[in-house]
Amino acid sequence: MGWFSVAAALSLVLQAPVSNAFLSPRGNAPSVHLLNRATSFASPTTHTKTRFTHGIRATPADGTEDDTAGDEEAEEIVSSAKEWANQQQRELEESIDVPRSTGSKKKYVVVGGGWGGWGAAKALCESGVDAEVILIDALPDPTGATPYLSKTGKPVEAGTRGFWKDYPNINALCAELNLDENDVFTPYTNSSFYSPDGLEATAPVFSEAKLPKLPFDLPFLDQFLDQPFPTLPSPLGQVVATFPLFERIPLADRASMAGLLLATIDCLGGDETVQAQYDRMTAHDLFIRFGLSNRLVEDFVKPTLLVGLFKPPEELSALVVMELLYYYALAHQDSFDVRWIKDGTVSDSLVAPLAEKLQTDYDLKVLGGCRVGEISLINSSDGKLAANKIAYQTKGLLGIETVEIDDIDGVVLALGCKGMESVVSSSPDLAKLPVFSKAASLKGIDVISTRIWFDKVVPTRTPANVFSRFDALRGAGGTFFMLDQLQENGPKLWGETPGDSDDEESKTRGSVVACDFYNAGGVMSLCDEDIIEILAKELLPSAVSKFADAKVVDSWVGKYPGTVSWFSPGSFALRPPLEGAGNSILPNVKCAGDWVRMGEREHGAKGLCQERAYVSGFEAANSLLQSTSSGSDDFKSHTIIQCREDEKQFKLGVEINRKVMEFLPRFWVR
């Protein structure tokens, strides 16, 4: 669930580049010295156009400015600088032994370094096709090998992301990389919902749930109350598991959720026309028409959606809300079971070993600190359009430079809404195609990530927690995670080198808390200090009173405006198809990411979801290989692991609903 999945969208494809971080085929970043020398080198098969954005002023050795230097001297300095830069580029090219493309070798470019981009790169590299694969991203190092640090040198991350039960392809990645899941992930954890009234509810680990205590003794049953009960048909298992865990919402209000189950069966069991009708409806209207109580919506469903799809129900597509509800809560009793990264971040735990493998085994080229600009199209001999050139900007020694990658055979656009808008606005050829101009029109959601280091340990009921209905949120959704509970509260979490701190200092380390705001427009204008103050003095103590006794010793704030996919009402028709403009128009450009429409390649993972983004990358690459291969080409499609099959009662409900809907008009949609 996108609860904590600031996912593929926070690959920050539009972040201003700070370096040209070319990573060698062996996965080793050049030294700082070489990195600063790499003014325009991208790959042996790129053509460079250099644009100087600032001048060079001569400065004598004593540090005073020489105002007498004339135009001739300035031109000589610039000329010398260009020649020096070109010489350094030639030396760098010679120092990295990369085979040059041949006429028969294909060249594929993946734009975007989130889960969708890495999924596409993996599938292309492992396809068996003789191809040069290049991944481009605006992050200085999208491979995860370089830690993302605060100004004080402490590790930070753009959002805290969970890994749910039905993430089969990401789980399989661990096995492929010889990673023990128990070393990568925490055990499945509970989570708590807090409001100004106190604790509202606790989400259990459903696979470990026990029968609720009864107000009277039944000797034959009491012996089973301390044991996890067996898996029950959905949603019966979820009802039994959560029955004692709602602290304030009355049973009658919880029971009103039944109407939404009927809508979910009708929507997800319907064809594309039916789903389009639900997509045009807001989730708010859906809840009213199917009888959900106002108490249930305001106290539980709305806060859940704010941290799951990052918007309130009145701003969300009813279709996507029901997809999310089914995937994360209704498909199976344990669908909502979630775990977290056990040590470090998603990037260094999963992306880094994957990147190293692809660079080492398949010669993947990774271009960091690069912002893609124009993608040029040509008319091919078969009358179809084809992408043949990509231009990107990178920061070199003498300013921002434009680099072109020529003679490409295919592109995967693994971009979020903001990245798509940037690329399409810079690419007149793409903008002419309605598919891309529509996708570029979609807006994203503002997100804020924070991390706070306290002077003392604060115990909490659960490590993962949700803020609900607090005025201080200013309309945002909010979460807080006790990283010192999810991970070892050691030197790494505090940005220290193991062994540098004495034992006494280690014992006094306090809690480390990651707090995220979603739909954060009302908070974005605040300065970092005010955001931390709201968290430390208002929100956290309101949820867990012992935070009032803890002092902030360090903090970090990251703001990400418009970066997360917004599944607004009516957005389904505007979201980019995985096939792009289609094989009959532009066969060599595909799209990946959690927001793409996958069509016939649709997967069970839904919403703001790392698994969905990762799988979409596989499928985009598989489609691209199929579209760009000739009859003589032999390639291996990447295997896609499907989610667990729908349970029998859901299938039966769909069949019954279809028969009923043959005679009953859907008067609640239009």
N, C-alpha and C positions, 0 to 999 in steps of 0.2 A: 504494500500500500504506500501511496506517496506520502503518508503521514510524515515521514522523516526522510523522504526521498527527494532531496533538492537536486537528485538524479542526474540525468544526462544534460538537463538544462543548465546546471551550474558547472558544466565544463567551461563556461565563460568564454565562449568562442569570440566574444567581442571585447574581452579585456585588453586594454592597451598593452602591446608587447613591450617588454623591457630588455629583451636580448634576442639575438638570433641563435637560439640554443639548438643547433644541429647535433643530433645524436648519431654516433657512428653505427655501422651495421652490427657491431659487437656489443652495442648497448652501453658503451662508455661515453659519457659526456666529455668533450674536450676540456682541457684545463682552462682556468680563467684567462690565461694569457692567450691561448688559441681562440677562445670564445670571443674575446674582444677584437681579435684580428679578423674574424670571419665577417667581413663587411657585406658580402653579397652572395656567398656560396650557398647554394641550396642542394643541388645534386648535379652529377656530371652531365645530365641531359637537360638542364634548364638554361634558358637564355635570360640575361640580366639587363634590365634598364635601370640606371641609377638616377635618382632625383635628389639633389642636395637641398635640404630644407633650412639650413642655416650656414652662415659664412664662417670663415676662419680668419682670426685676427692674429698677426704676428706679435709676439711678446718677447722682448729681450730677456737675457738670462737674469738680470737683476729684478725682474718682476714688473718694471714700469712699462706702460703702454707706449709704443712707437707710433706717434701720430703722423710721422713723416713718410711712412711706407706708402709708396704710390701704387697705382693700378697695376703697373707692370710687375712689381714685386708680389702683389696679392695673387695675380694670375699664376706667377711662377710657383707660389706656395701651394695653390690649389692643384696645379698640374703635378707637382711633386707628390702631394698627398694622394692623388688618384693613382699615380704610378706605384707608390708604395702599397696602397690598398690592393691593387691588382696583383702585385708580386706576392703579398701575403695570401691572397686567394689561391694563386697557383701553388704556393707551397702547401697550403692546407689541403688542396685537392690531391696533391701527390702524397701527402702523409696519410690519407685515408684511402685504402685500396678498395674502391668500389667499381665493379664491372660496369662498363658502359652498355647502354641498350643496343641491341641489334635490331635489324629490320623486322625479324619475326617475333621479337619479345614484346609482350604487351605492357602497357603502363596504366595502372589504375591509381586514382587519387581518392582518398577518404578525407572529407572535410569535417572536422570535429572530433574531439578526443574524449567524449563521454562514453557511456556503455554502448550506445549505438555504433559509434565510430570504431571502438575496439572490437566489437562483434563483427563488423564488416571487414576490418583489417585481418582478423583471425581467419575468417572464412575465405577471403581472397588468397591469403598466404598459404593456406592448407589445401587449396583446390587442386594442386598438381599442375596448374598452368604455368608455363614459363613467363613470369610477369614481374615487373618492378612495381612494388606497392609502396605508396607514399601516404603518410598520415600527417595532416596539417592541423594545428590548433594554435590559438592565441596565447594559451598558457606558456610561460617560459619553458616548462618541462612537463608535458602531458603524460609522460611515462610513469609518474609517481616516484621516480628515483630520488628526486630532490624534495626534501621536506618543505611543507608550507608552514612558515613560522610567523609569529607575531613580531612586532618591533623589538620585543625583549627576548626573542629567541625561543619562545615556547611554541609547541606544536598546536596548530589550529586546523579547522576543517570547515568547508562551506556546507553546513548542514549535517545533522546526525541521521544516518540512514539505516533503516532496519532491513532484515532479511527474513521474509516470511516462509511459512512451511512449503508453499507451492512455488519455489524458485528452483525447479529441477535443473535448468541449464547452468545457472551460476553454481549450484552444488556440484554439477559434473565438472565445471572448470577447476574446482579444487582438486578433484581426483586427477585430472589431466596434468595439473601442475605439481602433482605429488605433495599436495598440502593436506594436512590432517584437519578436517573441519573442526575438531575440538580445539585445535591450536588457533584457528582463524576466528571462530565465532564463540560467543558466550553461550551458555545454556539458554533455552527459551525462558523469557521473563514475563512477570506480571507487569501491569501498568495501572496507574491511578489517575482519576479525573477529579480535579479540585475546582470548586467555585467559591464565591464569597461566603457561602453558607458552610463551607467545609468540604469534606470528602463526599463526592457524589457517587462514585462507582469504582470498582476494581475489575479490570479485565484479567481473567485467569489464564494460566497455561492450560488450554483445553485438553491437551493430550494427557495431562496429569490431574485433571479435575476429579474431585470427590463428591459423593452424594451429600446434599445439605443435611445438617442436623435437624432432627424432628423434635417438636415440643413434647413428645412422649416417647417412652421406651418400647421398642419392638425387638425382643431378644434375638430373634432369628435374623434381623436386619442389621443390628448394631455392629456385628462383626465385620460387615462390609463397608462401614462408613469411613474407615481410615484408609481404604484402598481406592486407587483410581478406578472409576467405573469404565466399563468397556465402551468402545465407540458405538454411538447410537446414530440412527438416521438423522440427517439434518432436516429441520432445525431443532429437533427434539433434544439432541445432545447439548446444543448451545443454551437452550432454555433451562435445562436442569443445572448446567454448570454455573450459570450466572444468576440463578434464582436468589441466592442469599447475598449477592455482591453489590446490589443496588441499595445504597444507603438511604436515599431520600425519595426517589421517584416511585410513586404508588404502583401497585400491580396493574390496576386498571389502565393507567397511562402506558405502561410497558406493553400491555396486551393490544393496544391500538396499532402496534407495529404489524399486526397480521395483515392489514390491508395492503401494506407495501409488499408483502410476499406475493400476493396475487398479481400486483402490477409487475413485479420482477419476472414472474413466470410468463406473463403476456408479452412483455417487452423483449426479453432475451430469447424467448421461444418463437418470436415472430420473424418475418422476413425483413429485408432492408427498408421497405416502405414503412412498415410498422415502427421500426427503430428510428427512422427519420422523423416520424410524428412525435415520438417521445423526446427526441433530441430538441425539437422546437419548443418544448414545454420546460419551464423552470422546475427545479426540484421542489421549490416552495409551493407551486401550484399542485404538483403531484401529491405532496403530503396532505394538502387540504382536501383534494378530491378523493383520496383513499382513506381519510378519516384518522390520520395520526393526530394525537392530542398535542395541544400547544405546549404543554409541560414537557412532554417527551422530546419534542423538536428543539425547544429553547435550551433545555438543560442537558441534553445528551447528543441528539443527532446533529444539531448545528455546530457545536464545538468539535464533534468528530469530523465533520466535513471540512471545517476550517483548518484542521491539521492533516486531513487526508487528501483533499483536492484543493486546499488553500483558498477557498472562497465560501461565503455563506450560501444557503440553498437558493435564495432568490437570484443568485448570479451564476448558477450552475445548470448544465444540461441534465434533465431528468434521466436521459439514457445513460450517461456516464456515471451518475450517482448509483443507478441500479447495477451497472456493470461492476462498480467498486464494491457495492454491498454484497453482491453474489460472490465475487472472487475472494474477498477477504473475510467474509462472515458466514455466508450461507452454503457455499458449495459442499463443505465437509465440517464436521464437528471441530476439527483442529486447524481450520484454515487461517484463523487469526493468530496462531502461535507465531511469535516473532523473536528473533535473536539479533545480536549486535556484534560489531567488530570487537574482538577481545584484546587486541594490542595494536595501538596505532590508529591508522585511518584506512578507509576503503582503498585509497590510492596506493599506499605502501604495502597493504596486505594482499590485495588481489590484482590491481592494475599493474603494479611494478613487476611482479613475476611473470605475468602474461606478456608485457612489453619486452622483457628481457628474452623470453623464449622466442617471440616472433622476430626480434632483431638478430638473435644469435643463429637460429635455425633456418630462417627464411629471408634474411637480409632486408627486413622491413626498414624503410627510411622514415624517420620521425622529424618533422620540422616544427619546433616550438617557437613561441614568440612571433608567430606569423598570422596576419589577418588577411583572409581571402577577400579579394575584391571582385574583379570581373571574371566571369566564366563565359568564354566565347563559343558560339555555335557556328557550324558550317552546314551547307547542303551537301549531303553525301550522294554517291552515285546511284543509290536506290531511291532517291527522292525524299528520304527522311532527313531530319536534322540530326546533328551529332556534335557533342561537346568535344572540342579539340585543343583547347588552351585554357589555362587557369593563371590568373595574375594574383599575386599576394604581396602585401607590404610587410617589411621587417625593418627593425632598427639596426642600422649599421654604424660604423665609426663616424661617418660624415653625415648622418641624418637618416630619414626614412627612405628606404629604397624599394622600388617595385621590381619584383622578380617574376618571370613567366616560366611556366612549365608547358612545353609544347608537345604536340603529337600524342596526346593522351587517348587512351582507348575507352575509358569509362570513369565515371565519378559517382561516389556515394555522398549525398549531402546529409550528414549526421548532425543536423543543426536543430537548435530550439527556435522558438518564434523570433527572438531578437536577432539571432544569427541569420535566420532565413531572410528577415527584413533587410539586413545589411547587405547580404550577398545579392539578393534580387534587385535592390535599388542601385547596385553598382554594375549590374549585368543587363543591359538593354535587351539582349537576345532572350534571356530567360523571362524578363518582365513582359515580353510580348505574349507569352503562353499563359492563359488564364489560371492554370493550375498553380503556377508559382506566384503570380500576382495576388491570388486569393490567399494563399498561405502566408504571404508577406504582410497581409492586412491584419492578421490576428495579433492580438496584444497579449503580453505576458503579465505575470503577477510579481509584485515586489516581495522580496524575502530579505530578512536580516538574520544573520547568525552571530552568536556571541559565545564567549568562553570566559568564565570567571574563576579565579583562584582565590580561595578563602583561607583564613588563618587557622581554622579549626574544622574538624570533621563534623558534618551534620548528618545524623542518621535519618533515613526516610523509609517509608513502608515499601516502596518499590523503586527501582533505578530509573524507570521511564515514566514520565508524568505529563499530564495535559492540564493547561489552564482553561477554565471555562467561565465566561460571562463577567470577567473582571473589567471594570471601567478603564483601568490603566492600560489595557490592551489596545484601546482606541479602535476597536473594530477588527483587530487582527486575531488570528489563532496563535496559540502559544504552547510551547512544550519546554520541559527541562529534563535533562538527563544527568544522572549522577555518575560521571565518568570514573570517579574513584571507586565506585562499586562495580561498574562494568569492566574496568581494567585495573591492573595493579597500580596502586597509588605510589609509584616509584619515581626515580629520576627522570625517566622518559616523558612522563606526563607533565613534568615541571620544567622540561627543557634543560635538564642537567645531565652532565656526563656521569654515568655510573662510577661510583668510587670517589667522586669529587666532594660529596657532602658527607659529613660524619654521621654517625648513627643517631645522635641526639637531634640533629636537624631533620633527619628523615622521619623521626617519630612525631615531629610537630607539623608535618605537612597536613594542610586542611583539605576540605573537599574541593574537587574540580567539577564545575557544572557547565554543561553546554546548553544554552537557551536559544531557541529559534522563534522568530516571528514570521507568520505567513499572512498574506494579504496585508502587508505591512505599510501600506501607503500613509496611514495616520501616524506612523512612528518614524518614517524615513527622514523627515525634516529635523528630527531631534539630533543634537550632537551626541557623540559617542558617550560622553560622561553622563549625560542625562538618561540615556538608555540604560546604562549600567545601574544608575541610581534607582530607576523605576524597578528594575529587577531585584536589586539587593535590599531595597528598603520597603517596597510595596508588594510585588507579586510573590516572590519566594517566601517571605515571612507570613504572608496571608495563607499560603498553602501549607507550609511546614514552619511552625512557630519558632523552632530553634535557629532558623536562619537569622533571626533578629539579634542573636548573640555573636554572630560571625562577622568578621571584617574582611573587606576586599583587599587583597594584597597585590593583585594584578588583574588585568582584563583585556579583552580584545573584542572588537566589533567589525563585522564584515557586512556591507550593504550591497545588495544585488537587485537593482531596479529592473523590473520587467523581464526577468530571465526564466521564469517557470511557466510551463504550459497552462493556459487557462481554457478549460473546457466549458465555454459559455454556451447558453442556449442558441441553437442553430449553427454551432461551429463545426459540426461533423462534416458538412458539405464543403467547408473551407479548408479543413485540415489536409495536408499534403498526402496524396496516395503514395504507398511504397513504390509503385511503378512510375512515379513522376508523371510526366505528360503522357506516358503510355508507349508501348512498343511500336505502335503505328506512326508515332510522331517523333519522339526523342528516346530511342531505345537505350542509350548508354548513360542516362542520368537517373539514379534511383534515390530514394529518401529513406532515412532511418531515424528512430527516436520514439519515445513513448507516445507522441501525439500523432503519429502517422496512421493512416487508414491502410490496413494490411490486406483488405479484400479477401481473395481466395486463400491467402496465406495467413489468415487471422489466427491468433494464438489465445489461449485461455487467460494469460496474464493481462490485467486491465489497469487503466488509470495511470497515475504518476508512479511508475513502477520500474525499478532497475531491471528486473527480469524481462519485462516487455521491451524496454529499450535495447537490451542485449540481444534478444531474439530477433528484433526487427533488423538489427545489423546483419545477422546471419542471412535472413531472408532477402534483404536488399542485395547482398553480395551474390547469393545464389541466383537471383533474378538477373543481375548484371552479367554474370558469367554466361548464363543461358542466352542473353540478348546479344552478347558480343563474340560468342564463339562461332567458328565456322564449322562446317561439317566434319572437318578432319580433327578438330580440337576435342580432346577428351579431358573433362574436368570432373572433380569430385565435389558434389554439393555437400555443404555442411549439414550434419545431422541436427535436427530439431527435436528436442524432447518435449512432448506435450504435457500439460497439466493433467492431474488425475481426472478420470472420466466422471461425468455427471452421475449423481446417484439415481437409483431407480425411481424413487418417488418424485424427483424433479422431472425426469423424462416422462413419467406418467402424467404429471401435472401439465406439462407442455402439450401432450397429445390431447388430453381432455379439453384444455383451453382452446386449442385449434378448432376442435369440433364445435364448441360452443360459439366461437367467434364467427363461424360460418353463418350464424343466424342472428347474432347480437352485434349491432354496430358499436364501434368504439367512440361513444359520444363524449368521452372525457379527453380525447385528443383531437387535433385538427391538422 
